[in-house]
Amino acid sequence: LLSARRQSGRLVTSQLAAGGEEPLQAALLPEALAASGAEPELAGVLCSIAAACEQISELLRMPQFESPAAGRALNVQGERQKPMDVIANDIFVSHLTGRVAAMASEEERSCILGDTPSRYEVAFDPLDGSSNLDTSLPTGSIFGVYAHTPGRECFQASGRDGLVAAGYALYTASTELVLSLGSAAHSEGNGVGDGRGEMPGGGCFALGFTLDPAGRGAAGGGRFVLTRPSLRCPARGPYYSLNDAREPDWPQGLRRWVHDARRGLTPSRTKFSSRYVCALVADVHRTLLRGGWAGNPRPHLRLLYEAAPLAHVAEACGGRASDGVRCLLDVVPAGLHDRVPVFLGSAEDVAELEAYGDVQQGPTVYSADDTPVGLASLQRLLGLKEEEWRRTAARVPAVEEMVRGREAASGWASLTRLQARLGLSSEELKAIVLRLPQLLGESYEATVAPPLEALQARLRLSDPQLRRLVTKLPQLLGLDYDAEVAPKLDALAARSGGASDAELATLLLERPAELLKAGVEVRGSAGAVRRTTGSVQMGLRAAPVAPWVAPRRSGAWMMAEEEEEEEPPLSPQAEAERPPGEEEEDDPPFGGVPIFEVALIVAAVYAYASGDASSS
């Protein structure tokens, strides 16, 4: 078939759109656009976009590519750019310059105004899913062509009122180009059809093309062969495309639908399966061909150049696109980079999902490793009860912002990395957070890890011993090692008769709170140093410290005026790892000082107070 096409330059296909009576003798993109009724200027814009996609496809097949602009680390979204993101953006801008009145891109902070009159403006995501490049998974480009009105601000209309064409390119085993043509509002003079707002087949329609790499077609999309002359989405399908790993953060309505859909309990009685590529264009393309729906419940996809163009394609295929409450094409953008939830695919399946209600997820912060950060996630990680969290939040009001704010990503990573580093159970991690909630706002690399590693190196502690020490004395995680921990260790060694590091390790594993009695100032991670009669402010929590210490030859000293905080019990795992013969003993009275020495000290104080200097 391809051989025949190359010889004749065209190939006979089935009819282009519903309602056509004659098969269309057109195989290439420019001919298909002309036959569809697209006016020349719009056809030229779409061919320029196709040429950009063709060039990107060729570059993606190369083993490596470089760009002088690849140094930009983050785009306007705060997302890390790959070199190909920048290259693809430059390619789109280059091909559309001189053809459109304005451009809006995911990689650009503001719109790019053209210097030539045009009836159209284009919004695009030049390379969606670029994080998949390292693993050779599918990527794509998404674009929407909006009608431009001279004298009016660009990109202000909803998709229904503004879009006259949209589409996407899918870069995978083959390069597919899908276009939707026609204004969803059937406005007069939309650039497609007969000028009266009527499509050849009635309403919008969609076409599918496949790139022929060996084709000899003219530049400007001439190598895209029409392979899907009438693209239609089934009314129902057996698949949903969703990141199931984020189920704990889903709203209740979405959870109910997924629960019922997996068991065939939805009103349609269809038993659904999950199909998820984690590449937006690939998930949407498969959904439009096979049925079902694809989406994201949280406001993540950009309206102008992702959600609205894909919604235009979906409706042109006979499908439906919604944000969970309303049609995506009816949403009016407030800015270039507005985000919305998206559910699109088979019309009846999307409508059924909407009927469940409560399917939109609120904004959620995600850490660098794609872990959700928020109060609900924290409670699940630690097994926190509501009352426990209320007490912590009442004691440290700022902790609410630590958990919910965008800066919580670093604190969340600190918790998970600390748990992995020490092998902590959820109960042990919870106990640490409840005693030291400022960890929720700290960086693991900058604040949490350094004192742990330095302390382990000096005392030659094993990992289980380090875990035991941290679970008994979590305040260590909020201290600076050089300024606070090391001086206290030195003071403790001096008052213990010049104890070695190994003897200090044994002492601290038996009585970790002794480290806080070394009589030196402690500066917490919050930066405040405050000495009181019996305590010193550590970060956000007061920890007991001795107001005075009497050195003794045996290495013991008097207990502080304030009672020590009760140490949490060992977890079953830590209990099992206790060295043979080592038993947990109750603290002896008076911190281990013999009773007769206590009596002598009391008598001396009494005699001094009574004025009897000789007895004193």
Protein Blocks (a to p, Z undefined) as FASTA:
>chain_A
ZZmmmmnopacdddfbghiabdcddfbfklmmmmnopafklmmmmmmmmmmmmmmmmmmm
pmbdcdfklmpmbdfkopacdfklmmmmmmmmmmmgopambdcdfkbmbdcddfbdcfbd
cdddfbghklmmmnopacddddddddddehiaehkbcfklmpgbdcdddddfbccdddde
djfklpghihpajhnopafkgpaddddddddfkbcbdehhilpccfblbccddfbdcbdc
ddfklmmmpcfklmmmmmmmmnopafnlpacddddehpaklmmmmmmmngpcdddfbdfb
cfklmmmmmmmmmmmnopacdehjacfklpccfbfkbccdddedjfklmmmmmmngpibc
cdddddfkopacdfklmmmmnopafklmmmmmmmmmmlmmmmmmmklmmmmmmmmmmmmm
nopafklmmmmmmmmmmlmmccfklmmmmmmmmmmmmnopafklmmmmmmmmmmlmmpcf
klmmmmmmmmmmmmnoopafklmmmmmmmmmmlmmmnopacddfkopacddfkbccehja
ccdddfbdcddfkopacddfbdcdddddddfklmmmpcghiacddddehhhpafklmmmm
mmmmmmmmnopaklZZ
